[in-house]
Amino acid sequence: MIDVLVVGIGEYVTGLANDTAAKSDKSLGVVALSLFDMRERGLVNEIILAGRDATRFDTIRNHFDTAMKHFYPDLDTSFTSFPKEGKDDTAYQKALAQMPKGSAVMIFTPDDTHFQIAKDALEAGMHVLVAKPLVKTVHEHQILAELSQKNNLLVMLEVHKRFDPIYADAVDQIRTFGEFSYFNAYMSQPKRQLETFKAWAGISSDISYYLNAHHIDLLVWALEGIATPLNVYATASTGVADTKLQREVEDTITLTVQWENIQSGNLGTSIHTASWIAPPSDVHSQQRFFYMGHKGEINIDQAHRGYTLATDTNGFKSANPLFMKYTPRNGKFAGQNGYGYKSLEHFVINATKLSKKSENLETLNKMLPTIANTYLTTAILEAGYRSLREKKAISLKNL
């Protein structure tokens, strides 16, 4: 078993957005619920949640005791919280100081905070899982990569789509299609999420970092050894988010990436579009991509799996229990096979193995989305961010 500190107490962790149950498909959260179940399975020992305001934990505990236990009455939802009182932006550091070396830290905080928290955790001797994007610059990525290697610590990017069986099969298929030609991905969030993200949207990060990271990572993973990115040109649409938040915020960001096939030098193009001004629909997030290689093509609509539900309470919805299955079975959580759960589980299991020296870091770097093999994802995201501001294509060689 391993102790786990979760830094961040927002929607993905607790199911709460601005201290009320999220109106998304994650009103029970993902991280805390998964860890509570892993504790029942004997994979996790102590669970610690760290935020910045101690007063929020009463609301979180009440949400767990009511909403979560409504579905899973016998689930132990207890946890230790930091800060103990008042407000403290460095509460996670006090939690780190009390944890044994070789424990696990999961970071689900605004994008611009990932680097410092991960650095502090690594310097404290902890294995680290970071929500996408891992960090915002290649400079930060390289610093953390060196700490990971030097201290033999696992640093993993939380990109759960790698554990989606359909996406994983698509990657295997892509590798049989010969050289890369064209890729087009789209991913969205409903505009109500701008209220959830208002503290950082357009200030410390943008929708490209937050959403494009998924399909950029997927393509980097699929094209390993086949093609390499050369440069990135970014464009944006505006007019909704800036009015809603009363500051300059891009509604939709599109990154166009030029790739070069390694063996022949033939060129390929990928387009990655992310938006947070989508209207309400049958899904919380539209997510799809089209891939064309020299010998084949793939078209995936991840949001629609051919499974729909209609209820008096929620109306018509397209369901995807392959991500997180919240519906209980005999009063128990039964979502262990969801790829949202699997992503966290793989980190917990392999961090434990590495601490016990029953697995080595080199092997984990070959099988998981670690900091050692996600450099190009960070590079493309940073190049896109710079391209928007400099209004020109950014070469990855110049980062």
C-alpha positions as CSV (number, residue, x, y, z in Angstrom):
1,M,0.0,0.0,0.0
2,I,1.0,3.6,-0.5
3,D,0.0,6.9,1.0
4,V,-1.5,9.4,-1.4
5,L,-1.6,13.2,-1.3
6,V,-4.0,14.9,-3.7
7,V,-3.2,18.6,-4.3
8,G,-6.3,20.3,-5.5
9,I,-10.0,19.9,-4.4
10,G,-11.9,21.0,-7.5
11,E,-14.4,19.2,-9.6
12,Y,-12.3,16.4,-11.0
13,V,-11.2,15.5,-7.5
14,T,-14.3,16.0,-5.4
15,G,-17.2,16.5,-7.8
16,L,-17.7,20.1,-6.5
17,A,-17.5,23.2,-8.6
18,N,-17.5,26.5,-6.6
19,D,-18.6,24.5,-3.6
20,T,-21.8,23.1,-5.2
21,A,-22.3,19.7,-6.9
22,A,-21.0,20.0,-10.5
23,K,-23.5,20.1,-13.3
24,S,-21.2,18.1,-15.5
25,D,-21.0,14.3,-15.8
26,K,-18.6,14.3,-12.8
27,S,-20.8,15.4,-9.9
28,L,-19.2,12.6,-7.8
29,G,-15.7,13.5,-8.9
30,V,-13.1,11.0,-10.2
31,V,-10.0,11.2,-8.1
32,A,-11.2,11.0,-4.5
33,L,-13.9,8.3,-5.4
34,S,-11.3,6.2,-7.2
35,L,-8.9,6.5,-4.2
36,F,-11.5,5.5,-1.7
37,D,-12.2,2.4,-3.7
38,M,-8.5,1.6,-4.1
39,R,-8.2,1.9,-0.3
40,E,-10.9,-0.7,0.1
41,R,-8.9,-2.9,-2.4
42,G,-5.8,-2.6,-0.3
43,L,-3.8,-0.5,-2.8
44,V,-3.9,2.8,-0.9
45,N,-3.3,3.6,2.7
46,E,-3.8,7.2,3.9
47,I,-5.6,9.6,1.7
48,I,-4.8,13.3,2.1
49,L,-6.5,16.2,0.3
50,A,-4.7,19.6,0.2
51,G,-6.4,22.8,-0.8
52,R,-5.9,26.5,0.1
53,D,-8.9,27.2,2.3
54,A,-9.7,25.0,5.3
55,T,-13.4,26.1,5.4
56,R,-14.1,24.3,2.1
57,F,-13.5,20.8,3.7
58,D,-16.8,20.9,5.7
59,T,-18.6,21.2,2.3
60,I,-16.5,18.5,0.8
61,R,-17.1,16.0,3.6
62,N,-20.8,16.8,3.5
63,H,-20.9,16.2,-0.2
64,F,-19.1,12.8,0.2
65,D,-21.4,11.8,3.1
66,T,-24.5,12.6,1.2
67,A,-24.1,12.4,-2.6
68,M,-21.4,9.8,-2.7
69,K,-22.8,7.6,0.1
70,H,-26.2,7.8,-1.5
71,F,-24.8,5.5,-4.2
72,Y,-22.2,3.6,-2.1
73,P,-23.5,3.5,1.6
74,D,-20.6,1.5,3.0
75,L,-17.8,3.3,1.2
76,D,-15.2,4.8,3.6
77,T,-14.9,8.4,2.4
78,S,-12.7,9.6,5.3
79,F,-9.5,11.7,4.5
80,T,-7.0,13.9,6.2
81,S,-7.1,17.6,5.1
82,F,-4.6,20.4,4.8
83,P,-4.7,23.3,5.8
84,K,-6.1,22.5,9.2
85,E,-7.5,26.0,9.6
86,G,-7.6,29.3,7.7
87,K,-6.1,29.9,4.3
88,D,-2.7,28.7,3.2
89,D,-1.4,28.5,-0.3
90,T,1.4,26.3,0.8
91,A,-0.7,23.8,2.8
92,Y,0.5,21.0,0.5
93,Q,4.1,21.5,1.6
94,K,3.1,20.9,5.2
95,A,1.4,17.6,4.1
96,L,4.5,16.6,2.2
97,A,6.6,17.1,5.3
98,Q,4.5,14.5,7.2
99,M,4.6,11.8,4.5
100,P,7.1,9.0,4.2
101,K,9.5,9.2,1.2
102,G,8.2,7.1,-1.7
103,S,4.6,8.2,-1.2
104,A,2.4,9.3,-4.1
105,V,1.3,12.8,-5.0
106,M,-1.5,13.7,-7.5
107,I,-1.7,17.2,-8.7
108,F,-5.0,18.6,-10.0
109,T,-4.6,22.3,-9.8
110,P,-4.5,25.2,-12.3
111,D,-2.0,24.7,-15.1
112,D,0.5,27.3,-14.0
113,T,0.9,25.8,-10.5
114,H,1.8,22.3,-11.7
115,F,5.6,22.9,-12.0
116,Q,6.3,24.2,-8.5
117,I,4.1,21.7,-6.8
118,A,5.6,18.8,-8.7
119,K,9.1,20.1,-8.1
120,D,8.4,20.3,-4.3
121,A,7.0,16.8,-4.3
122,L,10.0,15.4,-6.2
123,E,12.5,17.1,-3.9
124,A,10.6,15.6,-1.0
125,G,11.1,12.1,-2.5
126,M,7.6,11.5,-3.8
127,H,6.3,9.9,-7.0
128,V,4.1,12.4,-8.9
129,L,1.1,12.2,-11.1
130,V,0.1,15.5,-12.9
131,A,-3.1,16.4,-14.7
132,K,-2.6,17.5,-18.3
133,P,-0.8,19.7,-19.2
134,L,2.1,18.4,-17.2
135,V,3.8,21.8,-17.3
136,K,3.5,24.9,-19.5
137,T,7.1,25.1,-20.9
138,V,9.8,22.7,-22.1
139,H,12.2,24.4,-19.6
140,E,10.0,23.3,-16.7
141,H,9.6,19.9,-18.3
142,Q,13.3,19.3,-18.5
143,I,13.9,20.4,-14.8
144,L,11.3,17.8,-13.6
145,A,12.6,15.1,-15.9
146,E,16.1,15.6,-14.4
147,L,14.7,15.3,-10.9
148,S,12.8,12.2,-11.8
149,Q,15.8,10.5,-13.3
150,K,18.2,11.6,-10.6
151,N,16.0,10.5,-7.7
152,N,14.5,7.4,-9.4
153,L,10.9,8.7,-9.0
154,L,7.9,8.2,-11.3
155,V,6.5,11.3,-12.9
156,M,3.4,10.5,-14.9
157,L,1.1,12.6,-17.0
158,E,-2.6,11.9,-16.3
159,V,-3.9,11.5,-19.8
160,H,-6.6,8.9,-19.3
161,K,-7.4,8.6,-23.0
162,R,-4.3,6.4,-23.2
163,F,-6.3,3.8,-21.2
164,D,-9.5,4.0,-23.3
165,P,-9.5,0.6,-25.1
166,I,-10.9,2.2,-28.3
167,Y,-8.2,5.0,-28.4
168,A,-5.5,2.5,-27.5
169,D,-6.6,0.2,-30.3
170,A,-6.6,3.2,-32.7
171,V,-3.0,3.9,-31.8
172,D,-2.1,0.3,-32.6
173,Q,-3.9,0.5,-35.9
174,I,-2.3,3.8,-36.8
175,R,1.1,2.2,-36.5
176,T,0.2,-0.2,-39.3
177,F,-0.9,2.6,-41.6
178,G,2.6,3.5,-42.8
179,E,3.6,7.2,-42.9
180,F,1.6,10.0,-41.4
181,S,-0.5,12.3,-43.6
182,Y,-3.3,14.1,-41.7
183,F,-5.0,14.4,-38.3
184,N,-7.9,16.5,-37.2
185,A,-9.1,16.6,-33.6
186,Y,-11.9,18.6,-31.8
187,M,-12.7,18.8,-28.1
188,S,-15.1,21.1,-26.3
189,Q,-16.5,22.1,-22.9
190,P,-19.9,23.8,-22.4
191,K,-19.7,27.5,-21.8
192,R,-21.0,27.1,-18.2
193,Q,-17.5,25.7,-17.4
194,L,-16.2,29.3,-17.8
195,E,-17.7,30.0,-14.5
196,T,-15.9,27.0,-13.0
197,F,-12.6,28.1,-14.5
198,K,-13.0,31.8,-14.0
199,A,-10.2,32.1,-11.5
200,W,-7.6,31.2,-14.2
201,A,-9.2,31.2,-17.6
202,G,-7.4,33.6,-19.9
203,I,-5.1,34.6,-17.0
204,S,-2.7,31.8,-16.3
205,S,-3.7,29.3,-19.0
206,D,-6.1,28.7,-21.9
207,I,-8.3,26.1,-23.4
208,S,-5.6,24.8,-25.7
209,Y,-3.4,23.8,-22.7
210,Y,-6.4,22.4,-20.9
211,L,-8.1,20.3,-23.7
212,N,-5.8,20.1,-26.7
213,A,-3.3,18.3,-24.5
214,H,-5.3,15.1,-24.8
215,H,-5.2,14.6,-28.5
216,I,-1.7,16.1,-28.9
217,D,-0.5,13.5,-26.5
218,L,-2.4,10.8,-28.3
219,L,-0.8,11.7,-31.7
220,V,2.7,12.0,-30.2
221,W,2.2,8.6,-28.7
222,A,0.9,7.1,-32.0
223,L,3.6,8.6,-34.1
224,E,6.6,7.7,-31.9
225,G,9.3,6.5,-34.3
226,I,7.2,7.4,-37.4
227,A,7.1,11.2,-37.5
228,T,8.3,14.2,-35.6
229,P,6.7,17.7,-35.2
230,L,8.5,20.7,-36.8
231,N,6.5,23.8,-36.1
232,V,3.2,25.1,-34.8
233,Y,0.9,27.9,-35.9
234,A,-2.0,28.9,-33.7
235,T,-5.2,30.9,-34.3
236,A,-8.1,31.8,-32.1
237,S,-11.8,32.8,-32.1
238,T,-13.2,35.3,-29.6
239,G,-16.4,37.1,-28.6
240,V,-18.1,34.9,-26.0
241,A,-15.7,34.1,-23.1
242,D,-14.3,37.7,-23.0
243,T,-17.9,39.1,-22.6
244,K,-18.7,36.5,-19.9
245,L,-15.5,37.0,-17.9
246,Q,-14.9,40.7,-18.7
247,R,-11.4,40.2,-19.9
248,E,-9.5,38.9,-22.9
249,V,-10.1,35.2,-23.2
250,E,-10.0,33.1,-26.4
251,D,-13.2,31.1,-27.0
252,T,-11.6,28.5,-29.3
253,I,-8.0,27.8,-30.1
254,T,-6.7,25.8,-33.1
255,L,-3.1,24.6,-33.4
256,T,-1.8,23.5,-36.8
257,V,1.3,21.4,-36.5
258,Q,3.6,20.5,-39.4
259,W,5.2,17.0,-39.1
260,E,8.0,15.3,-40.9
261,N,8.0,11.5,-41.5
262,I,11.3,10.3,-40.1
263,Q,12.3,7.8,-42.9
264,S,11.3,9.7,-46.0
265,G,11.0,13.3,-45.0
266,N,7.5,13.5,-46.3
267,L,5.3,16.1,-44.6
268,G,2.1,15.6,-42.6
269,T,-0.3,18.0,-40.9
270,S,-2.3,17.8,-37.7
271,I,-5.0,20.2,-36.5
272,H,-6.1,20.4,-32.9
273,T,-9.1,22.5,-31.9
274,A,-10.3,23.1,-28.4
275,S,-13.3,25.3,-27.2
276,W,-15.1,26.2,-24.0
277,I,-18.1,27.9,-25.5
278,A,-20.1,24.9,-26.6
279,P,-23.9,24.9,-25.9
280,P,-25.5,22.3,-23.7
281,S,-26.0,19.0,-25.5
282,D,-26.3,15.3,-24.9
283,V,-22.7,15.1,-23.7
284,H,-20.6,17.2,-21.4
285,S,-17.6,17.2,-23.8
286,Q,-17.6,16.7,-27.6
287,Q,-14.4,14.7,-28.4
288,R,-13.5,13.2,-31.8
289,F,-10.7,12.8,-34.2
290,F,-9.9,11.8,-37.8
291,Y,-6.6,10.2,-38.7
292,M,-5.2,9.5,-42.2
293,G,-2.0,7.6,-42.9
294,H,-0.6,6.5,-46.3
295,K,-2.3,3.1,-45.9
296,G,-5.4,3.7,-43.9
297,E,-7.6,6.0,-41.9
298,I,-9.6,6.1,-38.6
299,N,-12.6,8.2,-37.5
300,I,-13.5,8.1,-33.8
301,D,-16.4,10.0,-32.0
302,Q,-15.4,9.3,-28.5
303,A,-18.3,11.2,-27.0
304,H,-20.9,8.9,-28.6
305,R,-20.5,5.2,-28.0
306,G,-24.0,4.2,-29.3
307,Y,-25.3,4.1,-25.7
308,T,-28.1,6.6,-24.8
309,L,-30.2,7.2,-21.8
310,A,-33.4,9.2,-21.1
311,T,-34.6,9.9,-17.6
312,D,-37.1,12.3,-16.0
313,T,-34.3,13.9,-14.0
314,N,-31.6,14.3,-16.6
315,G,-33.4,14.1,-20.0
316,F,-31.6,12.6,-23.0
317,K,-27.9,11.8,-22.6
318,S,-25.2,9.9,-24.5
319,A,-23.5,7.8,-21.8
320,N,-19.9,6.7,-21.6
321,P,-19.4,4.3,-18.7
322,L,-16.1,3.3,-20.2
323,F,-14.7,6.5,-18.7
324,M,-16.3,6.3,-15.2
325,K,-19.1,4.0,-14.2
326,Y,-21.0,5.7,-11.4
327,T,-24.1,3.4,-11.3
328,P,-23.5,1.1,-8.3
329,R,-23.8,-2.7,-8.4
330,N,-25.4,-4.1,-5.2
331,G,-24.7,-0.9,-3.4
332,K,-20.9,-1.0,-4.3
333,F,-18.8,1.1,-6.6
334,A,-18.3,-0.9,-9.8
335,G,-16.2,1.4,-12.0
336,Q,-12.8,-0.2,-11.6
337,N,-12.6,-0.9,-15.4
338,G,-13.2,2.7,-16.4
339,Y,-10.3,4.4,-18.1
340,G,-10.6,7.4,-15.8
341,Y,-10.1,5.0,-12.9
342,K,-7.4,2.9,-14.7
343,S,-5.2,5.9,-15.3
344,L,-5.0,6.6,-11.5
345,E,-4.7,2.9,-10.7
346,H,-1.7,2.4,-13.0
347,F,0.1,5.3,-11.3
348,V,-0.6,4.0,-7.8
349,I,0.4,0.4,-8.6
350,N,3.6,1.3,-10.4
351,A,4.6,4.0,-7.9
352,T,4.3,1.3,-5.2
353,K,6.4,-1.2,-7.3
354,L,9.1,1.4,-7.9
355,S,9.3,2.2,-4.2
356,K,9.6,-1.5,-3.4
357,K,12.2,-1.9,-6.2
358,S,10.1,-4.6,-7.8
359,E,10.0,-2.5,-11.0
360,N,12.5,0.0,-12.5
361,L,12.0,3.5,-13.9
362,E,13.4,2.6,-17.3
363,T,10.7,0.0,-17.8
364,L,8.0,2.3,-16.6
365,N,9.1,5.0,-19.0
366,K,8.5,2.6,-21.9
367,M,5.0,1.6,-20.8
368,L,3.4,4.7,-19.2
369,P,2.9,8.3,-20.2
370,T,5.8,9.6,-18.1
371,I,7.8,12.7,-18.2
372,A,10.5,10.9,-20.1
373,N,8.3,10.3,-23.2
374,T,5.8,13.3,-23.2
375,Y,8.3,16.1,-24.0
376,L,6.9,16.7,-27.5
377,T,3.4,17.1,-26.0
378,T,4.7,20.0,-23.8
379,A,6.7,21.4,-26.7
380,I,3.7,21.6,-29.1
381,L,1.5,23.2,-26.4
382,E,4.1,25.8,-25.5
383,A,4.7,26.5,-29.2
384,G,1.0,27.0,-29.7
385,Y,0.8,29.4,-26.8
386,R,3.7,31.5,-28.1
387,S,2.4,31.4,-31.7
388,L,-0.9,33.0,-30.5
389,R,1.0,35.9,-28.9
390,E,3.7,36.3,-31.5
391,K,1.3,35.8,-34.5
392,K,3.7,33.5,-36.3
393,A,4.7,29.9,-36.7
394,I,7.0,28.7,-33.9
395,S,9.7,26.1,-34.6
396,L,10.1,23.5,-31.9
397,K,13.8,23.9,-32.3
398,N,13.6,27.4,-30.9
399,L,12.0,26.4,-27.7
